[in-house]
Structures are given as C-alpha cells and as structure tokens.
Amino acid sequence: MSQVNQNNKHMSTEELIIELIIQDLRFFQINMKVRSIRELDFCRFEMLELILKVWGKSEEIDYFDLGDRYMEYVKEVKFLPLPYFGELLKPLAIKCYKGLVSRIKELEENPSIKYGEAGGYNRMGR
C-alpha cells in the first residue's frame, strides 16, 4: 500500500481511514503517557463517526456497531513503544482497518445484528 496514490497524488479512502486510525492510536499513546486512562476513556465514538463518514457508510452503519471491534485493536496500543512519529502504529492500524472492513461486511450481510435491532430500537432513525 503506497503512502500516496501515484496516479492522482491524493490519498485513497482506504489510506485516509488508515491514517485516521494511526492518528487515533497515537492520541491514545500520548494520553497514556500524560495521564492514567481507564478503559472507558479509550473509545471515542467521534473517530468512528468520522471514519464512517469518510467511508460513505454513516447513513447505513451505526458507530456503536463498530465500537467493540475498534477497541480490540486500540487496546493493543498500550503494549507498543511510543515512537517519535507513530510509524510503528501503521501495522496495527492496517489490522484495525481490515477488522472494520470485516465487521461492516458482517453487518451488511446480517442487518438483524446491528445495534438495537434485536430489541426493536435503532439509533439510525435519528
């Protein structure tokens, strides 16, 4: 995966989402160095909302449907060294991206498992 798409010199959607994930992982790493963080402090749904907007999925998928999957990867950041520019976070960000792709595919194929569907409540009607 190239840093910049060589044909048009702009980031692809995939590259942009991976970069957003890297920045979010970096945010958590820096925060962990500055203050103690509880697990609940980790999940920032605003980032998931932004990722879904960039992906063009914000009208179909609720960020709560991605939260658990996203957190599987974010929690790993506490075991990684704090690099100067965050370059060591890219492999984890790519794994996270692939995990989110898998989760979105799962949700699109099985809409009944979306947040609140089983209980008859759907936040997407906002």
VENRAMO-V240161 format. One record per residue. RES is the residue in one small letter. D_FIRST is the distance of its C-alpha to the first C-alpha in Angstrom with 2 decimals. Layout:
# VENRAMO-V240161
res: <RES RES>
d_first: <D_FIRST D_FIRST>
This chain:
# VENRAMO-V240161
res: <m s q v n q n n k h m s t e e l i i e l i i q d l r f f q i n m k v r s i r e l d f c r f e m l e l i l k v w g k s e e i d y f d l g d r y m e y v k e v k f l p l p y f g e l l k p l a i k c y k g l v s r i k e l e e n p s i k y g e a g g y n r m g r>
d_first: <0.00 3.76 6.60 8.51 8.69 10.78 13.32 14.70 13.53 13.20 10.75 10.16 12.11 9.45 8.04 11.80 12.83 10.65 12.15 15.49 15.36 14.71 17.64 19.76 19.29 20.23 23.18 24.43 24.19 26.19 28.61 29.29 30.34 32.61 34.30 34.68 32.60 33.77 31.47 32.44 31.20 27.64 27.00 26.66 26.67 26.11 22.41 22.17 24.13 21.80 18.70 20.77 21.81 18.37 17.61 20.95 22.43 24.92 27.87 27.17 25.91 27.69 25.90 28.42 26.93 23.65 25.36 26.02 22.58 21.05 23.68 22.93 19.82 21.40 24.30 22.22 21.64 25.27 24.72 22.05 23.21 23.15 20.95 21.77 18.61 17.07 14.28 15.44 14.82 11.02 11.29 14.17 12.62 9.90 13.05 14.99 12.81 13.11 16.76 17.38 16.07 18.45 21.22 21.06 21.30 24.19 25.89 25.64 27.13 29.78 30.89 33.88 31.86 30.73 32.22 35.97 36.24 38.34 40.78 40.97 39.32 36.24 34.94 33.10 36.48 36.32>
